[in-house]
Amino acid sequence: MSSKDGATGNFAFNVVASWPPGETPKTAEDKEVACKIARAMLSGPPHITKDAAVIDDTLQPDGSPLFLRHRTDPNNNWTLMPGNENKVGMAPMCADPYGLIWAMSSMAGKKYPENTEPGIIYMLCGATQHSNTDALDKTSPGIPIGPHWMIVWPYDQKNPEKNFTAARIGIPNTVRDAGAWQMFDNTPYSYTHICGNPWVGNEYDPNKTKPVWTMQYQPSQ
């Protein structure tokens, strides 16, 4: 497995590995935090998640995030959340700064997302959603969704015709198990949902690989 493969691995090992080097979680609270960090680290590509900050899904009373782990590389601007596998719509996620703003806006039930630039969110553990059409739906039965990543767009209230929709991009707006679709289409939270992991597959190298009729790459010798 390459360093850029998706979310796999032994969970018990990940719990220990998520704790500071040379230490092991001792108290029940430590173990709970370690489990949350381990689950959050499975949400995105390992080369991103290994140094990313991890915040809890529940904010502190003043509305600020509760850090379970601070980022260990100052150049890493990604943030992870562990999610809650017992609640629909709370999947582990790995978000860049604008993706995090979009996600926090949705979690807070705001009418419009507050990100001013496109963002990226990985959900390589898969997810559940209450709805494919309404980001603020908190009551409908859960829809199971496989591993995926998301391009979340800013919403232009003054020029709605400029916002990204399935019709504008030319992709479906229905839930699928492969390919891509526009989730929450024609709403302020409309985003492009891409199934799978962008790091899978064989990388093309003209010196080491050759194309085959399936248009997949394999070693040339």
ABEGO torsion letter per residue (X at the ends): XBAABBBBEBAAAAAAAABBBGBBBABAAAAAAAAAAAAAAAABBAAAAAABBBBBABBBAAGBBBBABBBABAABABBBBAEBAABBGBBBBBBBAAAAAAAAAAAAGBABBABABBBBBBBAAEBBBABAABAABAABBBBBBBBBBBBBBBBBAABAAABBBAAAAGBBABBBABEBBBBGBGBAABBBBBBEBAABEBBBBAAABBBBAAGBBBBAX
